Amino acid sequence: MPIDLRQVAAVSGQSGLYRVVKPTRTGVILESLEENPKTMVAQARHRMSLLDEISIYTTDGEGTVPLAEVFDRVNEKYGESLPLSDKPGNEDYKEFMASVLPNYDEDRVYVSDMKKLATWYAIVRQHVGFTEAAKPESKKATEKPEAEEKAPAEKKPSKKKSEKEA
């Protein structure tokens, strides 16, 4: 996936998202993803969820879609600017969700979840970032230099083998 959410967490009762810095004896050190990052220690009493473990309910056979995949779909479709107004209503969020994930489960995905999705996407886009997915044409272009880089590396061990044989 073009985005790695394994080190990004949401803490219940706290606004925004946090980057996991390192574990401690009693919890985890977190750094807020803001303009001016703040550090906090999330202890056992805090309910913390890694974004990598969050999924959105769907009505298809799979049942859920990982949040990272939904973020990728939003990024591909909208990039930096989401189609939401300054003060979007519930219907705006539902239309946005349907455009990104048409088969989302309307009974189990609430408007509050859609609001979090939009807010979290903006934070992740700004502070974590997305890597561009390689297009088929660019894959061919990137494969050639890799092959060229591997070829000399393969020749060097063969020279060492011939030196050992001699």
DOLUM-922677 format. One record per residue (C-alpha): residue in three letters; y negated, x negated, z. Coordinates in steps of 0.001 Angstrom, whole numbers, padded with zeros to 6 digits, always signed. Layout:
// DOLUM-922677
ALAYXZ ...
//
This chain:
// DOLUM-922677
MET+000000+000000+000000 PRO-003464-001250-000718 ILE-004624-000566+002839 ASP-003149-001830+006087 LEU-003621+000529+009024 ARG-001226-001196+011446 GLN-004061-002685+013493 VAL-006405+000339+013431 ALA-006184+002862+016279 ALA-007720+006108+017429 VAL-008132+006677+021160 SER-008020+010213+022508 GLY-011352+011191+024058 GLN-013217+008358+022290 SER-015132+008754+019052 GLY-014577+006396+016161 LEU-011796+003970+015388 TYR-010754+000704+016980 ARG-009148-002530+015800 VAL-006308-003771+017989 VAL-007264-007273+019122 LYS-004347-008236+021370 PRO-002105-006842+024097 THR-002677-007484+027796 ARG-000478-007009+030862 THR-001877-003552+031526 GLY-002889-002328+028070 VAL-004418-003379+024787 ILE-007778-004953+023973 LEU-009582-002909+021329 GLU-012741-003590+019332 SER-014709-000652+017950 LEU-015234-000444+014198 GLU-018998-000036+014255 GLU-022104-001930+013210 ASN-022263-003450+016711 PRO-018623-003732+017820 LYS-017817-003107+021465 THR-014696-004246+023241 MET-012636-002095+025577 VAL-009236-002238+027225 ALA-007033+000766+026522 GLN-004699+001258+029451 ALA-001638+003443+029895 ARG-003812+006447+030759 HIS-005484+006310+027337 ARG-003646+008070+024558 MET-003809+005724+021606 SER-002439+006327+018098 LEU-002146+003710+015381 LEU-003328+005140+012078 ASP-000270+003650+010407 GLU+001916+006089+012378 ILE-000087+009232+011529 SER+001011+011583+008739 ILE-000275+014832+007283 TYR+002031+017845+007025 THR+002966+019075+003547 THR+004933+022014+002210 ASP+007207+019987-000058 GLY+010673+018645+000754 GLU+009305+015420+002221 GLY+007453+017266+004978 THR+004703+014699+005588 VAL+002555+012162+003761 PRO+001447+008969+005565 LEU-002271+008728+006307 ALA-002528+005440+004385 GLU-001284+007198+001244 VAL-003803+010020+001734 PHE-006585+007433+002155 ASP-005429+005778-001084 ARG-005606+009120-002887 VAL-009106+009768-001534 ASN-010170+006268-002572 GLU-008783+006680-006097 LYS-010354+010103-006566 TYR-013726+009735-004820 GLY-014333+006089-003936 GLU-017375+005705-001687 SER-018865+009190-001945 LEU-016863+012133-000637 PRO-017637+015554-002152 LEU-018854+016875+001198 SER-022430+017894+001938 ASP-024415+016715+004968 LYS-023184+019656+007042 PRO-019996+020860+005354 GLY-018400+024156+006332 ASN-014738+024873+006902 GLU-014240+025949+003287 ASP-015725+022666+002051 TYR-013180+020729+004098 LYS-010335+022917+002843 GLU-011404+022398-000789 PHE-011660+018638-000192 MET-008194+018560+001373 ALA-006685+020629-001447 SER-008196+018299-004045 VAL-006694+015227-002381 LEU-003383+016668-001173 PRO-002710+019970-002963 ASN+000531+020635-001099 TYR-000820+020179+002441 ASP+000515+022692+004966 GLU-002373+025095+005592 ASP-000712+026463+008747 ARG-000270+023089+010439 VAL-003252+021070+009175 TYR-006370+022333+010917 VAL-010004+021956+009861 SER-010491+019582+012814 ASP-007813+017327+011269 MET-009647+017425+007939 LYS-012899+016465+009675 LYS-011134+013487+011291 LEU-009690+012520+007925 ALA-013137+012445+006306 THR-014727+010606+009249 TRP-011903+008089+009543 TYR-011912+007474+005791 ALA-015597+006560+005889 ILE-015032+004166+008829 VAL-011963+002564+007265 ARG-013709+002195+003907 GLN-016676+000459+005518 HIS-014957-001768+008087 VAL-011379-002308+006901 GLY-011778-001941+003160 PHE-009405-001247+000324 THR-007850-003764-002009 GLU-007903-002743-005621 ALA-004550-001652-006963 ALA-003522-003834-009880 LYS-003467-002035-013215 PRO-000547-002682-015589 GLU-002754-004828-017855 SER-004075-006891-014974 LYS-000533-007320-013606 LYS+000443-009075-016816 ALA-002632-011269-016544 THR-001861-012153-012941 GLU+001813-012791-013657 LYS+001043-015508-016196 PRO-000930-017734-013804 GLU+001727-017236-011136 ALA+004399-018270-013611 GLU+002331-021315-014564 GLU+001887-022186-010900 LYS+005611-021799-010227 ALA+006655-023862-013229 PRO+005136-027160-011990 ALA+006490-026463-008507 GLU+009968-026048-009975 LYS+009632-029300-011922 LYS+008712-031306-008830 PRO+011948-030549-006970 SER+013949-031373-010089 LYS+012218-034795-010228 LYS+013158-035405-006620 LYS+016754-034510-007407 SER+016780-036950-010319 GLU+015277-039636-008059 LYS+017994-038987-005484 GLU+020667-039216-008181 ALA+019307-042537-009473 
//
